[in-house]
Amino acid sequence: MKWGDDVSTTKKAPQGGRKPKVLFITSEAVPFCKTGGLADVAGSLTPKLAELGAEVRVVLPLYGSIGHIWRERMTDEAEFQLNLGWRKQYCGVKTLDHLGIRWHFVDNEFYYRRESLYGYGDDGERFCFLSKAALDMLPAVGFKPDILHCNDWQTAPIPLLMHAGYKATPGLKSALSVFTIHSMAYQGVMSPQVIDDVLGLSKSDYFKPDRLEFNKAVNLMKGAIVFSDAITTVSRSYAEEILTAWFGEGLDGLLKEYSFKLSGIVNGIDSKSYDPSTDKHIFMNYDKDHMSGKAANKTGVQRMLGLGQGGDKVLMSIISRLISQKGLDLVARIAEEILQDPETQLAVLGTGDPKYEEFFRALAAKHPGRVAAKIYFDEDLARKLYAGSDILLMPSAFEPCGLSQLIAMRYGTLPLVRETGGLKDTVRPYNKFTGEGTGFSFVNYNAHELLETIWRAVGLFRYERGVWDRLVHDAMSVDSSWEKAAGEYMKLYDSLLTKSTKPAKE
């Protein structure tokens, strides 16, 4: 194989006739490894890009947790010594073709054969290694990318490395970088030693306030913001929010400076997997025009969780990591008031902060038959709750995009959200004057506003069932598929490849 040979199995031509070659670099991706939403994006977006005509390669670490079912399908494609600062480290590349794209797994047992994906003292070194490996492997795997699509701080060194010299190497001279911020909460802040000791760059050149320096440390995300050709985040509203001090996590000023290359593209969901008409996890299949199965699912999940049965009862659910970001402190403040209504029910599924785990366990013990707390995560039960609930609670403090509200609408469960980030972009709040909407929302991070919105939703469920049913139908009609998001990324790639952007500061 020659460097740059076309291995794409897709047939559909992209918009404008351009067939971009995309190297998508990520620290996790379903179905191979997952800790959060990044894995869903990497595993779902990339096949859709390929369907739209892009030639896509994905690079990720070969973690020890990746199962034998995948390993036995991989082939050894390359191995070499990678320069990492003053030393060399072994780097192997194993390759797998899956879903019309080629996956390259970076193999180094010292860095990646560990119990967890993250949480180690040398995480900075581990993911700088991944970033360098993604670029150094390209001649060996025969790929000349047009676009280097990087995700979160773990692959943030790539735009920096391109600026520092890789841009001049054969096969990368025309490559442009896209950096996607999935959350501002994690920025890759570490010792300045990473610049020379790991990346092999000059500290005097890059440890500067307008480059990597951040409160006397190195901030890898900051470097990607400065040196990438385009920045995206996972919703339009979050792209606006991170320009403010409240959401920008210390980088709002820098993001304002580079806002000319910042845009928001809303994530999607796998509409084939999350389909109540075919989902094998739920009690009975249904669709927006044949809704009897929705009631059967409610009865089934009430019975399964030991809750009182009946269609007049309002079943609210929380399917989430149990952390403060998700607005659970607001829920905790008003839980007893919600349960003063004898016909309200609450089901909780997830793990997280021990204080919230214990709170919901205690609430369930105090209100048997009214509250069910399942302090673990189970995909089968999650699907049943999406299908069987009336309302999904997502009163998040911040939410870059959010997937649960999209899944809930797909299953006809109306999301009740705070207007922030992707929740604001994807849930159309009920308007009592027009009778339209796909859910309910409130603005301020305030427990009383949340409670008022819950009572408004409960009242509509009980006393205006015709309006409620119309909202459910409209929610199930929303197109939240990945095809839409993939099309926007293809437009971004095409725009980058056909016109120049403002260069990074020298």
PyMOL commands that set and color helices and strands:
alter all, ss='L'
color gray80, all
select helices_A, chain A and resi 15-17+37-51+68-71+109-112+123-136+138-141+153-155+157-164+166-168+193-198+203-206+220-227+236-241+245-248+252-257+259-261+292-305+324-326+328-338+354-366+379-388+404-410+421-426+447-463+465-476+482-498
alter helices_A, ss='H'
color red, helices_A
select strands_A, chain A and resi 21-25+55-61+75-84+87-98+101-107+147-151+176-181+189-190+213-214+217-219+230-233+262-264+314-319+344-349+371-374+391-394+414-418+440-442
alter strands_A, ss='S'
color yellow, strands_A
deselect
rebuild
show_as cartoon
